[in-house]
Amino acid sequence: MTAATDVLTSADRMTAAASLLGTEASGAPHPRAAVFLLRRALEAGLDAYISTHRPALGRCRTETKVVWLAHHLDVRLAGRLAAVWRNLSGACHYQQFALPPTVGELLGWRDEVEFVLRALHI
């Protein structure tokens, strides 16, 4: 998906993910949908950062972008980004004997995504 066709911002996705995590008013959480929104919000923020600082990487896989960041950002920030992206990516894939992520895990991942996006000034 290119930036021109991407109608939701990272902030929009974060808001949608928060609403899917469930409140007393909205009912049960929707963990898998929230995971996809959080991962896409993180990837969109990463893409925005890359397009500003290294446009040549725009068509590369996310793993490549994360490796590049490890050499051009604070190592701890790049590590946090890599860890939360890896956790979200793993949770996006259905595994027969794995439970979906808990609301607590999702809230922690949401906080990490928000932290990374703020640190990247997205």
N, C-alpha and C positions, 0 to 999 in steps of 0.2 A: 504494500500500500504506500503510495507516495504522499508527501506532505500536502499536495494540492487536493487529493481526494480524502484526506484524513479530516473528518469534520469534528471529531472530538479531541479536545486538548487533554493533556495529562491531568490537569485539574478536574476536568469533566469526568474522566475515568475514575479518579480518586473519589469523587463525590458519589458516583454510581456504585463503586465497590463498597463504600461505607454504608450506603442504603441497603445493599444486599446482605451485609453482615447481620442484619436483624436488630430490631429494637422491640420493645414490648408492643408497640403499635403495629409494626410491620410483620410480625410473626417470625417464622423460622428463618435462619440464615441460609444463604445459598452459597456454600463455600467454593464450589468449582467455578461458578460464574465470577465470584469476587476475585479468585486467583487469576483468571484470564484478564480481568480488567486491571488488576494491579501490575501484572507482568507487562501488559501493553502500555500502561502509563509510564512504567520505568523505561521500556524500550523507546517510546516516543520522546521522552526526555533525553535519553542517550543519543538518539538520532538528531535531535535539535542541537545538542552540544557538539556532536561530530560535524554536523553541517556547517557550524560556525568556525570550528577550530581545525578540522581536517576533512574537507568535503570529498576528497578522493576515496575515503573509506565508506562513503554513503551506501554503496551497493554491497558491502561486505557483510558477512554473517555477524550476528551479535557477539559471538565468542571472540571474533577478531577484534571488534571494537573494544571489548572489555580488556583484552590483552594490551591493545594500544593505550588505553587509559591507565593501565598499571605503570606504564613508562612515562606518562605525561601529567599525572595527577599525584596528589598525596597517596602514598601506598595504602594507608589505612582506609581512605575513602574508596579507592579502587577495589580494595578487598571487600569492603562492605557492599559495594554495588555488585560485585561478582557473586558474593554469598547469597544475597537476597534474590538475584536473578536466577541462580542455580536452584534455590529452594522453590521459587515460583514455577520455574520450568518443570521441575520434577513433579510438582503437585498438579500441573496441567495434564499430565499423562495418566490415564487410567491404569491402575495396577490391580490385578485381581485380588490380591491378599492385603492390600494397603487400604487403610481408612482414609477418608478425605481429611484435609487439614481441619484442626479445631478452630473455633472462633478466636481463642487465645493466640494460636499460631498466626492466623490471618491478621489480627490486630498488630502483632509484633512486626509482621512483614509490611503491613501498611505504614507503620511508623518508620521503618527502615527506608521504604520507598520515598516517603515524604522528606526524610532527612537527606537522602542522596539528591533528590531533585532540588532541594533548597541549596545544597552545597554546590551543585552545578549551575546554580542561578537560573533554573528553569521555572 
